[in-house]
Amino acid sequence: PDENIPSVARDQKNLQGLQKKLANLTGQLGDLKQALLQEEYNDVKKEHSDWTEDQIKRESEKRVSQILEKLGL
């Protein structure tokens, strides 16, 4: 019944459009996070060439988490 009210139908259409945009942005954010993680991994590997792969991975993940936290993400 509410779909017959023009403002409700318009709001539902707007909501669907926003949900699609949000899903797209969430995907892009995930891609950017992976790229940042790779960059940090490379930096940590250069800085600490004697570290194990596990240590490098943990440190790079920690750095990325700190960056995202500062950005409020």
C-alpha positions, 0 to 999 in steps of 0.5 A: 500500500505504501508504494502507491504513495508517490513520496514513499515510492520515490524514497524507496527508489532513492534508497535503492540507488544509495545502497548500490552506491554504498556497495560500490564504495565499500568494494572500492575501499576494500581494494584500496585497503589491499593496495595500501597493505601491499605498499606497507608490506613492501616498505616493512620488508625493505626496512626489516629485511631480516624479519620473517614473512609472518613478522612483516605481514603482522607489522604491515597489517598493524600499520594499515589498521593505524592509518585507517583508524586515523581516517576514521574508517 
